[in-house]
Amino acid sequence: MAWILFSSALALIAALSFFLREWLRKRMIRERKLPPGPTGWPVFGSLHLLGKLPHQDLHQLAKKYGPIMYMRLGLVPTVVVSSPRAAESILKTHDLVFANRPPNEAAKYISYEQKNVSFAPYGSYWRNVRKMCTLELLSNHKINSFMSTRKEELALLIGSIKDASRERAAVDLSAKVSSLSADISCRMVFGKKYMEKEFDEKGFKPVIHEGMRLTASFNLGDYIPPIAPLDIQGLTKRMKAVGKVFDDFFEKIIDEHIEFKDETRTRDFVDVMLDFLGSEETEYRIGRDNIKAIMLAFGLVTPRANHLCAAPTYRLKL
């Protein structure tokens, strides 16, 4: 009997706390004069208003509430902008105010807790990593140092096309060019090309595609963080599995570079980053996880490539 009374009291206190919090939140919203928008439900906010085509749902809501609209997605306060003028103001004029990147489960488990330049929160770490990538990895001097690599891969491509021509075989030129881009990027980032089975027994394509699906999936834990540890949708378990495959592969690459240093070959991106590993004499204070996160940002996959990679191809000069 005492236990029932105690449980009831706890439930009552929790309910009162919740409604008090909601009342205070709504009062703060009124005082802050936020843009108009749907009221939303407790906890879930306006998530129920978004279906399989959220961009169309947001468009319909914008017709009702205007080009700048406030809504809560779960517990996350969100401003939706639908007009070009307002978008320019946010992305250009006031870009620093909106430059931060909110945390999410995919970045936590796949991208080393937001350590890569794509997911890192705006701040000193992001600025230093961006500076390192710009000055040390993607500078004109560094990109030009891979000229011979690009010529070698281009010669291999031309040779394979000539062989196919002699045999009167059809050539999928799009796939060939995609593979060329991936091979060049792979050698720039990792120092050599890796075939599928060197990445994982399943091959890299299924793992990469799984990672992309998980990153793009709607995860309730991103919008209601207190329930994220429950992994209601089973996404966190899958993210951890994909993250482990990436981590094992990147650990292998780092160990290979540390064990087999070759001063005669062109230094790849991993070589450059390892120079800063654990250093206290440089502004680039990075550890192994930071290096792996940056490798992940550069070592993506082109869907039709035969090897792991795809990276800063926009900087290549063939």
C-alpha positions in Angstrom: 0.0 0.0 0.0 2.8 2.4 0.9 4.6 1.6 -2.3 1.4 2.4 -4.3 1.0 5.8 -2.5 4.7 6.5 -3.1 4.5 5.7 -6.8 1.3 7.8 -7.2 3.0 10.8 -5.5 6.0 10.5 -7.8 3.8 10.3 -10.8 1.9 13.4 -9.6 5.1 15.3 -9.0 6.4 14.3 -12.4 3.1 15.4 -14.1 3.1 18.8 -12.3 6.7 19.4 -13.2 6.0 18.6 -16.8 3.0 21.0 -17.0 4.9 23.7 -15.1 7.8 23.4 -17.6 5.4 23.6 -20.5 3.7 26.6 -19.1 7.0 28.4 -18.5 8.2 27.4 -22.0 5.1 28.9 -23.6 5.4 32.0 -21.6 9.0 32.4 -22.7 8.0 31.9 -26.3 5.4 34.7 -26.0 7.9 37.0 -24.4 10.5 36.3 -27.1 8.0 37.2 -29.8 8.9 34.2 -32.0 7.5 33.9 -35.5 4.0 32.5 -36.0 3.6 28.7 -36.3 1.6 25.7 -35.2 1.2 25.2 -31.5 2.2 21.5 -31.4 1.7 18.9 -28.8 3.6 18.4 -25.5 6.9 16.6 -26.0 6.2 15.7 -29.7 5.7 19.3 -30.8 4.7 19.5 -34.4 6.2 16.2 -35.6 2.8 14.8 -36.3 2.3 17.5 -39.0 5.2 16.1 -41.1 4.7 13.0 -43.3 6.7 11.1 -45.9 7.2 14.3 -47.9 8.1 16.8 -45.2 9.1 19.5 -47.7 5.6 19.6 -49.1 4.1 19.6 -45.6 6.3 22.6 -44.7 5.3 24.3 -47.9 1.6 24.0 -47.0 2.3 25.2 -43.4 4.2 28.2 -44.8 1.1 29.2 -46.8 -0.8 29.4 -43.5 1.8 30.9 -41.2 4.0 32.8 -43.5 7.6 32.6 -45.0 9.2 32.6 -41.5 7.6 30.1 -39.2 8.4 28.8 -35.8 7.6 25.2 -34.8 8.9 22.6 -32.3 10.1 19.3 -33.7 9.9 17.2 -30.6 11.8 19.3 -28.0 13.9 21.1 -30.7 12.9 24.7 -31.4 13.0 25.2 -35.2 12.6 28.2 -37.5 11.5 27.3 -41.0 12.3 29.9 -43.7 10.5 29.7 -47.1 11.3 33.0 -48.9 14.6 33.6 -50.8 15.0 37.0 -49.1 14.8 35.6 -45.6 17.0 32.7 -46.6 19.7 35.1 -47.9 19.5 37.1 -44.7 20.0 34.0 -42.6 22.7 32.2 -44.7 24.6 35.3 -45.8 24.0 38.4 -43.6 23.6 36.6 -40.3 25.4 33.4 -41.2 27.5 33.3 -38.0 24.4 33.3 -35.8 23.1 30.2 -37.6 26.5 28.6 -38.2 26.4 26.0 -35.4 25.6 22.3 -36.1 23.2 20.6 -33.7 24.2 17.3 -32.2 22.6 14.1 -33.6 23.0 10.4 -33.1 24.5 9.7 -36.5 27.3 12.2 -36.0 27.9 10.8 -32.5 28.3 7.1 -33.5 29.5 7.4 -37.1 31.4 10.7 -37.2 33.4 10.3 -34.0 31.1 12.6 -31.9 31.1 15.5 -34.4 34.9 15.6 -34.8 35.0 15.9 -38.6 34.7 19.3 -40.4 31.2 18.4 -41.7 29.5 17.9 -38.4 31.7 19.7 -35.9 30.0 22.5 -33.9 31.0 26.0 -35.0 33.9 27.2 -32.8 37.6 27.1 -32.3 37.9 23.4 -33.1 36.0 23.7 -36.3 38.0 26.7 -37.4 41.3 25.0 -36.7 40.3 21.8 -38.5 39.0 23.8 -41.5 42.3 25.8 -41.5 44.3 22.6 -41.4 42.3 21.1 -44.3 42.6 24.3 -46.3 46.3 25.1 -45.8 47.8 21.6 -45.3 45.6 19.2 -47.3 43.9 21.2 -50.0 46.4 23.9 -50.8 47.4 24.3 -54.4 50.9 23.2 -53.6 49.6 20.0 -52.0 47.2 19.2 -54.8 49.8 19.8 -57.4 52.2 17.4 -55.6 49.8 14.6 -56.8 50.2 15.5 -60.5 52.1 12.3 -61.2 49.5 10.2 -59.4 46.7 11.7 -61.5 48.7 11.1 -64.7 49.3 7.4 -63.7 45.6 6.8 -63.1 44.6 8.6 -66.2 47.0 6.5 -68.3 45.5 3.4 -66.7 42.0 4.6 -67.7 43.1 5.3 -71.3 44.8 1.9 -71.5 41.7 0.1 -70.3 39.5 1.9 -72.9 42.0 1.0 -75.7 41.9 -2.6 -74.6 38.1 -2.6 -74.7 38.3 -1.0 -78.2 40.5 -3.7 -79.5 38.1 -6.3 -78.2 35.1 -4.5 -79.6 33.6 -4.3 -76.1 31.2 -1.7 -74.8 32.6 0.8 -72.3 30.5 2.4 -69.5 32.4 5.7 -69.6 30.5 7.2 -66.7 31.5 4.3 -64.5 35.1 4.6 -65.7 35.3 8.3 -65.0 33.7 7.7 -61.6 36.2 5.0 -60.8 39.1 7.2 -62.0 38.0 10.0 -59.6 37.7 7.6 -56.7 41.1 6.0 -57.4 42.9 9.3 -57.5 41.2 10.5 -54.3 42.0 7.3 -52.6 45.7 7.6 -53.3 45.6 11.2 -52.3 43.9 10.5 -48.9 45.2 7.0 -48.0 48.3 6.6 -50.2 47.0 3.6 -52.1 43.8 2.0 -53.5 41.8 -0.4 -51.4 39.6 -3.1 -52.9 36.2 -4.0 -51.4 37.3 -7.0 -49.3 40.1 -5.0 -47.7 37.4 -2.7 -46.2 35.0 -5.3 -44.9 33.9 -8.8 -45.7 30.6 -7.4 -47.0 32.4 -5.0 -49.2 32.5 -1.2 -48.7 29.4 -0.3 -50.9 26.8 -1.9 -48.6 28.4 -0.5 -45.5 28.7 3.0 -47.0 25.1 2.9 -48.2 23.9 1.8 -44.8 25.8 4.7 -43.2 24.2 7.1 -45.6 20.7 5.7 -45.0 21.2 5.9 -41.2 22.5 9.5 -41.4 19.5 10.5 -43.5 16.9 8.5 -41.5 14.4 10.2 -39.2 15.6 9.4 -35.7 13.2 10.2 -32.9 16.1 10.4 -30.5 17.4 13.5 -32.3 14.2 15.4 -31.6 13.5 14.0 -28.1 17.0 13.5 -26.7 15.9 12.0 -23.3 14.6 8.9 -25.1 17.7 8.5 -27.4 19.3 5.9 -25.1 16.3 3.7 -25.4 17.0 3.2 -29.2 13.3 2.7 -29.9 13.8 2.4 -33.7 16.9 0.3 -33.5 18.9 2.9 -35.4 21.6 3.4 -32.7 22.6 -0.3 -32.8 23.0 -0.1 -36.6 25.0 3.1 -36.3 27.4 1.6 -33.8 27.9 -1.4 -36.2 28.7 0.9 -39.2 30.9 3.1 -37.0 32.9 0.1 -35.9 33.5 -1.0 -39.5 34.8 2.5 -40.4 36.9 2.7 -37.2 38.6 -0.7 -37.8 39.5 0.3 -41.4 40.8 3.7 -40.4 42.8 2.2 -37.6 44.4 -0.2 -40.1 45.4 2.7 -42.4 46.9 4.7 -39.5 48.9 1.7 -38.2 50.2 1.0 -41.8 51.3 4.6 -42.1 53.1 4.6 -38.8 54.7 1.2 -39.3 55.8 1.6 -42.9 57.0 5.2 -43.4 58.4 5.8 -46.8 60.1 9.2 -47.2 60.6 8.7 -51.0 56.9 8.7 -52.0 54.5 11.6 -52.1 53.0 12.2 -48.7 49.3 11.6 -48.6 46.7 13.3 -46.4 47.2 10.7 -43.6 50.9 11.4 -43.5 50.4 15.1 -43.2 47.9 14.7 -40.3 50.1 12.2 -38.5 52.7 14.9 -38.3 50.4 16.8 -36.0 49.3 13.8 -33.9 49.8 14.6 -30.2 51.9 17.6 -31.0 51.9 20.5 -28.5 53.9 22.8 -30.8 51.2 23.4 -33.4 47.7 24.9 -33.3 46.4 21.7 -34.8 45.9 19.7 -31.6 44.5 16.4 -33.0 44.4 12.8 -31.8 43.7 9.5 -33.6 39.9 10.1 -33.5 40.3 13.5 -35.1 42.3 12.0 -37.9 39.8 9.2 -38.4 36.9 11.7 -38.5 38.7 13.8 -41.1 39.5 10.6 -43.1 35.8 9.8 -43.0 34.9 13.3 -44.3 37.3 12.9 -47.3 37.1 9.1 -47.8 33.5 8.9 -49.0 32.4 6.7 -51.8 31.3 7.4 -55.3 28.5 4.9 -55.9 29.9 3.5 -59.1 33.5 3.3 -58.1 35.3 0.0 -57.7 37.5 1.1 -54.8 36.9 3.0 -51.6 37.1 6.8 -51.8 35.9 9.9 -53.4 37.1 13.1 -51.9 38.2 16.5 -52.9 37.7 15.9 -56.6 36.6 19.4 -57.2 40.3 20.5 -56.6 41.8 18.0 -59.1 43.5 19.2 -62.2 43.8 16.4 -64.7 
